[in-house]
Amino acid sequence: MKQERFVALYGEQWDTWERWLNSARRNARAAQKDPQALAFPEAYRRLCYHLALARSRGYSHAITDRLQHIVQRGHRVLYQPDALHWQRIARFLVAEFPRLVRAQWRYMMVAALLLYLPAAISLGLLWWRPEWAHSVFGSRQLAGFEEMYSPANAHIGRSSGSDVSMFGFYILNNVGIAFRTFASGLIFGVGSIYVLMTNGLIFGSIAGYLTAIGDGVPFWRFVAAHSAFELTAFVIAGGAGLRLGLTLLAPGRERRGPALVAASWTGAQLALGAFVMLVVAAFVEAFWSSIAAFPDVVKYGSAAALWALVLLWLARGGATQKDNEKERADGA
């Protein structure tokens, strides 16, 4: 086949795919939504075949160079690592995760009550009767709490350890608690209930005891900021575990196996988001919460900002105009 005939037969295809590759370079997301994107893998194979033909037949450099350029660009588009990987992660955290939390709001409300109600009761009781702390903690533990939250301590909330080492410790400790809270839901939800209530009891007891003996200010200055992410993540992990447990007990119209698989997938996504929140909480706890030098207005102001950020993110993150209209209709 002569070169002129070859170009006449296939030149229009080359022009089409060159235009699409140009658009992919300018806006990869829009190009991927184009119907042509589905046809490109097959077209790429044809372009490679055209290049091989042009070379074997000794066509001009203008033809072979053009086809080589198209094939190289097509290869990058077809086989390059997914450039939108981090965008998908960001989309999950910013929009999909808070939507998922809102969709499971009943479980989240129950989990919040299981955590905060024992915390509030134990805080009030030990504030009133601090000697009851000996029925919850040993004498050595109480002495450790007093040392960590002493007003004279240069680093609130810890007696030793660098910021970096404590960052790693907080991640391991908090993620471990969240994982137990979620996974123990497989014991028909009883495990999640136990872990949530136990952690609420411990937190409230420490807070009530330290407040009663006069070390409450350092304690609240320490926990105020990172607790926005930490406690909320525990609630989310607990809600995910409760859903697992309820699915085992009452799978509804589905068979227990498929229902549990669906609940596990939802729970895994909730747990993943909660784990990310706990990493953020550990960072704040290690590098900000322990600093004693800042005045109360700065410590509590930053805490209020973080709590507002977390609550606004979970309440409105990923909300669409359709969601807003539905909420207004429900309110009416």
C-alpha positions in Angstrom: 0.0 0.0 0.0 1.4 3.4 -1.0 2.0 6.0 1.7 -0.6 8.4 0.4 -3.3 5.7 0.5 -2.3 4.6 4.0 -2.6 8.2 5.3 -5.9 8.7 3.6 -7.3 5.5 5.2 -6.2 6.1 8.7 -5.2 9.8 9.1 -8.6 10.8 10.4 -8.3 8.2 13.2 -4.9 9.6 14.1 -6.4 13.1 14.2 -9.2 12.0 16.5 -7.0 10.3 19.0 -4.5 13.2 19.0 -7.3 15.5 20.0 -8.4 13.2 22.7 -4.9 12.8 24.1 -4.6 16.6 24.1 -7.8 16.9 26.1 -6.5 14.2 28.5 -3.4 16.2 29.1 -5.4 19.4 29.9 -8.0 17.7 32.0 -7.5 14.0 32.8 -10.8 13.7 34.8 -13.0 15.1 32.0 -11.2 13.0 29.4 -11.8 9.8 31.4 -15.6 10.6 31.4 -15.6 11.0 27.6 -17.2 8.0 25.9 -14.0 7.8 23.8 -12.1 6.7 26.8 -13.8 3.3 26.7 -12.7 2.8 23.1 -9.1 3.9 23.6 -7.5 0.6 24.6 -8.7 -1.0 21.3 -7.7 2.1 19.4 -4.3 2.0 21.0 -3.6 -1.5 19.7 -4.6 -0.3 16.2 -2.2 2.7 16.5 0.6 0.3 17.5 -0.2 -1.8 14.4 -0.2 1.3 12.2 3.2 2.2 13.5 4.6 -1.2 12.9 3.2 -1.2 9.3 4.7 2.3 8.6 8.1 1.2 9.8 8.1 -2.1 8.0 7.0 -0.5 4.7 9.6 2.3 5.0 7.2 5.2 5.1 8.6 8.7 5.6 9.9 9.9 9.0 7.0 12.4 9.1 4.5 9.5 9.3 6.5 7.2 11.6 7.5 10.0 13.9 3.9 11.2 14.2 2.6 7.7 15.0 5.5 7.1 17.4 4.5 10.3 19.3 0.8 9.3 19.4 1.7 5.8 20.6 4.0 7.1 23.3 1.4 9.5 24.7 -1.2 6.8 24.5 1.0 4.4 26.5 1.4 7.0 29.2 -2.3 7.5 29.5 -3.1 3.8 29.3 -0.4 2.3 31.6 0.7 5.1 33.9 -0.1 4.7 37.6 -3.4 6.2 38.5 -2.8 9.9 38.9 -6.2 10.3 40.7 -5.2 7.9 43.5 -4.7 10.6 46.1 -7.7 12.4 44.8 -9.9 9.4 45.5 -8.5 9.2 49.1 -9.2 12.8 49.6 -12.7 12.4 48.2 -13.3 9.5 50.6 -12.2 11.5 53.6 -13.8 14.8 52.7 -17.1 13.6 51.3 -17.8 9.8 51.3 -16.8 9.1 54.9 -18.9 11.8 56.5 -21.9 10.7 54.3 -21.4 7.1 55.5 -21.3 8.3 59.1 -24.6 10.2 58.7 -26.2 7.2 57.0 -25.4 5.1 60.1 -26.5 7.9 62.5 -28.7 5.6 64.7 -25.7 3.4 65.5 -23.6 6.4 66.1 -26.1 7.9 68.5 -26.2 4.7 70.5 -22.4 4.4 70.5 -22.1 8.0 71.7 -24.5 7.3 74.6 -22.6 4.2 75.6 -19.3 6.2 75.7 -20.4 9.6 77.1 -23.0 8.5 79.6 -20.7 6.4 81.7 -18.1 9.1 81.4 -20.4 11.8 82.7 -21.7 9.6 85.5 -18.2 8.5 86.7 -16.9 12.0 86.4 -19.7 13.4 88.6 -19.3 10.6 91.2 -15.5 10.9 91.5 -15.6 14.6 91.6 -18.0 14.3 94.5 -16.2 11.4 96.2 -12.6 11.3 94.9 -11.8 8.4 97.3 -13.9 6.1 95.2 -11.1 6.3 92.6 -9.4 3.5 94.6 -12.2 1.2 93.6 -11.4 1.8 89.9 -7.6 2.3 89.9 -4.7 1.1 91.9 -2.6 3.4 94.1 0.3 3.3 91.6 -2.0 4.3 88.7 -3.4 7.2 90.7 0.0 8.4 91.6 1.0 8.2 87.9 -2.1 10.3 86.9 -1.2 12.9 89.5 2.4 13.1 88.2 1.4 13.4 84.6 -1.1 16.2 85.2 0.7 18.0 87.9 0.6 21.8 87.3 4.4 21.8 87.7 4.9 19.3 84.9 6.6 20.9 81.8 4.8 18.5 79.5 1.2 17.9 80.4 -0.1 14.4 80.2 3.2 12.5 80.3 6.1 12.0 82.6 8.7 11.1 79.9 9.2 10.5 76.2 9.9 12.8 73.2 7.1 14.2 71.0 7.9 11.8 68.2 8.0 8.7 70.4 4.7 9.7 72.1 3.2 10.2 68.7 3.9 6.6 67.8 2.7 5.4 71.2 -0.6 7.3 70.9 -1.2 5.9 67.4 -0.7 2.3 68.6 -2.7 2.8 71.7 -5.7 4.6 70.3 -5.9 2.5 67.1 -5.8 -0.6 69.2 -8.7 0.6 71.3 -10.7 1.6 68.1 -10.0 -1.8 66.5 -11.2 -3.7 69.6 -14.3 -1.5 69.7 -15.1 -2.3 66.1 -14.0 -6.0 65.8 -15.6 -7.0 69.1 -19.0 -6.1 67.6 -18.8 -9.6 66.1 -19.7 -10.9 69.5 -23.3 -9.9 68.8 -22.5 -6.3 69.6 -21.8 -7.1 73.3 -18.0 -6.6 72.8 -18.5 -3.1 71.4 -20.9 -2.1 74.2 -18.4 -3.3 76.8 -15.4 -1.5 75.3 -17.3 1.7 74.8 -18.7 1.7 78.3 -15.4 0.7 79.9 -13.5 3.5 78.1 -16.1 6.0 79.1 -15.9 4.9 82.7 -12.1 5.1 82.7 -12.0 8.6 81.1 -14.7 10.0 83.4 -13.1 8.5 86.5 -9.7 10.1 85.6 -11.3 13.4 84.9 -13.4 13.4 88.0 -10.6 12.4 90.3 -8.1 14.9 88.9 -10.6 17.7 89.0 -11.5 16.9 92.6 -7.9 16.9 93.8 -7.0 20.2 92.1 -5.3 18.9 88.9 -8.3 19.4 86.7 -7.0 22.4 84.9 -3.9 20.7 83.4 -6.0 17.6 82.6 -8.7 19.6 80.7 -6.0 21.7 78.9 -4.4 18.5 77.7 -7.5 16.6 76.5 -9.6 19.5 75.1 -8.0 19.7 71.6 -7.2 16.1 70.5 -10.4 14.7 72.1 -12.4 16.2 69.2 -10.8 13.6 66.8 -10.1 10.8 69.4 -13.4 10.5 71.2 -15.4 11.0 67.9 -13.4 8.2 66.3 -14.1 5.9 69.1 -17.8 6.6 68.7 -17.6 5.9 65.0 -15.7 2.6 65.5 -18.2 1.6 68.1 -21.1 2.4 65.8 -19.6 0.3 63.1 -19.2 -2.6 65.6 -22.8 -2.3 66.8 -24.0 -2.6 63.3 -22.0 -5.8 62.9 -23.6 -7.2 66.0 -27.1 -6.2 65.1 -26.7 -7.7 61.6 -25.7 -11.0 63.2 -28.7 -10.9 65.5 -31.3 -9.6 63.0 -30.1 -9.7 59.4 -33.6 -8.7 58.2 -34.8 -10.1 54.8 -31.3 -11.1 53.7 -29.6 -14.3 54.6 -27.1 -13.8 57.5 -24.0 -14.4 55.4 -24.6 -11.7 52.6 -26.0 -9.3 55.2 -22.9 -9.7 57.3 -20.6 -9.2 54.3 -22.4 -5.9 53.5 -22.3 -4.7 57.1 -18.6 -5.7 57.3 -17.8 -3.6 54.1 -19.6 -0.6 55.6 -17.9 -1.1 58.9 -14.5 -1.4 57.3 -14.9 1.9 55.6 -16.1 3.5 58.9 -13.1 2.0 60.7 -10.7 3.2 58.1 -11.9 6.8 58.5 -11.8 6.4 62.3 -8.2 5.2 62.1 -7.3 8.3 60.1 -9.0 10.5 62.7 -6.9 8.8 65.4 -3.7 9.5 63.6 -4.7 13.2 63.5 -5.6 13.0 67.2 -2.2 11.4 68.0 -0.4 14.2 66.1 -2.3 16.9 68.0 -1.9 15.0 71.3 1.9 14.6 70.9 2.8 18.0 69.4 0.2 20.4 70.8 -1.8 19.0 73.7 1.3 18.5 75.9 2.6 22.0 75.6 2.0 23.8 79.0 3.3 27.2 78.0 0.3 28.5 76.1 -2.4 30.4 78.0 -5.9 29.0 78.5 -7.5 31.2 75.8 -5.2 29.6 73.2 -5.6 26.0 74.4 -9.3 26.2 74.8 -9.7 28.3 71.7 -7.9 25.8 69.6 -10.0 23.0 71.1 -13.2 24.8 70.3 -12.0 25.3 66.7 -11.2 21.6 66.3 -14.5 20.4 67.8 -16.4 22.8 65.5 -14.3 21.5 62.5 -15.0 17.8 63.3 -18.7 18.3 63.9 -19.1 20.5 60.8 -17.2 18.0 58.7 -19.3 15.0 59.8 -22.5 16.9 59.6 -22.1 18.6 56.2 -19.1 16.9 54.5 -20.1 15.6 51.0 -23.7 17.0 51.3 -25.2 17.8 48.0 -28.0 20.2 47.0 -30.3 17.2 46.9 -29.4 16.3 50.5 -30.0 19.8 51.6 -33.5 19.8 50.0 -34.3 16.5 51.6 -33.3 17.8 55.0 -35.4 20.9 54.6 -38.4 18.7 53.5 -37.9 16.5 56.5 -37.7 19.5 58.8 -41.0 20.9 57.4 
